[in-house]
């Protein structure tokens, strides 16, 4: 799969990233290089290889699940730029 300049412009617009026109072609090259590397990884034979989460077997220490802070909505909401009726007010992001 190859990426062209139009795709880079579209993705940048969707991600709300302002990229100057002179950066579009270098981004096309970088993204195509990344995709080629991913295609090389797809060629690796992984049959019979067990999933690996870590190269070192270690157990994370667990802590008691207790409430140590909270229940003070006014203090939490004091950091919010805008709040109403005990809730954060955020701009609409889904059209």
Order of alpha helices (4+ residues) and beta strands (2+ residues): alpha-alpha-alpha-beta-beta
